Amino acid sequence: MYASYQKRILSYLIDFVLGQMILRGTMFLLAPYVDSFYSVQLIGYTIFIVWTIFNFPFLQSSRWQATLGQKLLKIRTVDIQGNTLSFWRACYRGSLLSFCPWGAFMYFFSPQKQGLYDFLCDSIVVKNDEYVANAHRPLRQIRYSIIILTAILLFVPLALWIGAILLNY
């Protein structure tokens, strides 16, 4: 019923490669017309970021319920009741995925095979042809999410502190 971790990772990689192709293609097409290489990079990365931010929410909240990579692998993202995600819930899910990718490891501890971003957005990733019954949220899952959130809150300041130290040398 729930999508396997391998399919989820592969679908994300397909979407990432597609985004990289857009980035590289934009930079290749703009290079002859822009004087500075840094300007080409800035324009290319801006287009890539806008594509990434809007690709996931638009496609996951559409009739497809999936990004292009998910569509190819026959999986889809739905809410706990099996309905299409709203655009804003899909935006929230995508931003959590972007800023907390290590939350994906919660998949291995969750009965519904949810990452941290799925858990916080009440979403699940399922196979296309499967019916989604109402999923429940056991207390064990909440305990793991608190542990992961605590780890995130400790990791981010530590990473910023180490980065500040390295930049000063």
HUHUKA-V549514 format. One record per residue. N is the residue number from 1. RES is the residue in one small letter. SS is DSSP state (h for helix, s for strand, l for the rest). OMEGA is omega in degrees with one decimal (NA if undefined). NEAR is the number of other C-alpha atoms within 10 Angstrom. Layout:
n = {N:N}
res = {RES:RES}
ss = {SS:SS}
omega = {OMEGA:OMEGA}
near = {NEAR:NEAR}
This chain:
n = {1:2:3:4:5:6:7:8:9:10:11:12:13:14:15:16:17:18:19:20:21:22:23:24:25:26:27:28:29:30:31:32:33:34:35:36:37:38:39:40:41:42:43:44:45:46:47:48:49:50:51:52:53:54:55:56:57:58:59:60:61:62:63:64:65:66:67:68:69:70:71:72:73:74:75:76:77:78:79:80:81:82:83:84:85:86:87:88:89:90:91:92:93:94:95:96:97:98:99:100:101:102:103:104:105:106:107:108:109:110:111:112:113:114:115:116:117:118:119:120:121:122:123:124:125:126:127:128:129:130:131:132:133:134:135:136:137:138:139:140:141:142:143:144:145:146:147:148:149:150:151:152:153:154:155:156:157:158:159:160:161:162:163:164:165:166:167:168:169}
res = {m:y:a:s:y:q:k:r:i:l:s:y:l:i:d:f:v:l:g:q:m:i:l:r:g:t:m:f:l:l:a:p:y:v:d:s:f:y:s:v:q:l:i:g:y:t:i:f:i:v:w:t:i:f:n:f:p:f:l:q:s:s:r:w:q:a:t:l:g:q:k:l:l:k:i:r:t:v:d:i:q:g:n:t:l:s:f:w:r:a:c:y:r:g:s:l:l:s:f:c:p:w:g:a:f:m:y:f:f:s:p:q:k:q:g:l:y:d:f:l:c:d:s:i:v:v:k:n:d:e:y:v:a:n:a:h:r:p:l:r:q:i:r:y:s:i:i:i:l:t:a:i:l:l:f:v:p:l:a:l:w:i:g:a:i:l:l:n:y}
ss = {l:s:l:l:h:h:h:h:h:h:h:h:h:h:h:h:h:h:h:h:h:h:h:h:h:h:h:h:h:h:h:l:l:l:l:l:h:h:h:h:h:h:h:h:h:h:h:h:h:h:h:h:h:h:h:h:h:h:h:h:l:l:l:l:l:l:l:h:h:h:h:h:l:l:s:s:s:s:s:l:l:l:l:s:l:l:h:h:h:h:h:h:h:h:h:h:h:h:h:l:h:h:h:h:h:h:h:h:h:l:l:l:l:l:l:h:h:h:h:h:h:l:s:s:s:s:s:l:l:l:l:l:l:l:l:l:l:l:h:h:h:h:h:h:h:h:h:h:h:h:h:h:h:h:h:h:h:h:h:h:h:h:h:h:h:h:h:h:l}
omega = {179.9:-178.8:-179.8:179.7:-179.2:179.3:-180.0:179.0:-179.5:178.6:176.9:178.7:176.8:178.7:178.8:179.2:176.7:176.6:177.6:176.9:177.0:179.3:-177.6:178.3:177.8:-179.5:179.2:-178.6:-178.3:-173.7:-179.0:-172.9:-178.4:-174.4:-173.3:176.6:179.1:176.1:177.1:178.4:-179.2:179.0:-179.9:-179.4:175.6:177.6:178.8:-179.6:178.2:178.3:-178.7:-178.1:-175.6:179.7:-176.3:-178.9:-178.3:-176.8:-179.6:176.7:178.9:177.6:178.9:-174.9:-175.6:170.9:-179.3:177.9:177.8:179.5:179.0:-177.5:174.8:171.1:-178.8:179.8:-179.3:174.0:-173.8:179.3:179.2:179.5:177.0:175.9:172.0:-179.1:-176.6:176.0:177.4:175.3:179.4:179.5:179.9:179.5:175.7:178.0:-178.9:-174.4:179.5:-177.2:179.0:174.5:177.8:-178.9:176.1:178.3:-174.8:-177.9:-174.3:177.5:178.8:179.6:-179.8:168.2:179.3:179.9:176.2:-178.1:-177.7:-179.4:-176.1:178.3:175.4:177.0:-174.1:173.4:-175.1:-171.1:-176.7:172.8:-178.6:172.9:178.3:-179.8:177.3:-177.9:-178.0:-179.2:179.1:-179.7:178.8:178.7:179.2:-180.0:176.8:177.6:-179.2:178.1:177.2:177.8:178.6:-178.8:176.4:-175.8:-174.8:177.5:178.5:179.1:178.0:178.9:178.5:177.9:178.5:178.7:-178.5:-180.0:179.5:-179.4:NA}
near = {15:17:22:14:17:9:17:19:14:15:22:16:13:18:19:14:13:15:18:16:13:17:20:16:13:18:21:14:12:17:15:11:9:13:10:11:13:10:14:20:18:13:17:21:18:13:17:18:14:10:14:19:15:15:18:22:24:20:20:26:22:15:10:17:24:27:24:19:22:28:15:13:18:16:26:25:26:23:20:22:15:19:13:21:26:16:17:12:19:26:21:17:22:22:17:17:17:13:10:16:13:14:21:18:15:21:17:12:14:19:15:23:22:26:26:28:25:27:22:15:20:19:25:24:27:23:18:20:10:13:11:19:10:10:15:11:14:11:9:11:18:15:11:15:21:12:13:18:15:11:12:15:11:11:12:11:11:12:11:11:12:11:11:11:10:9:8:6:5}
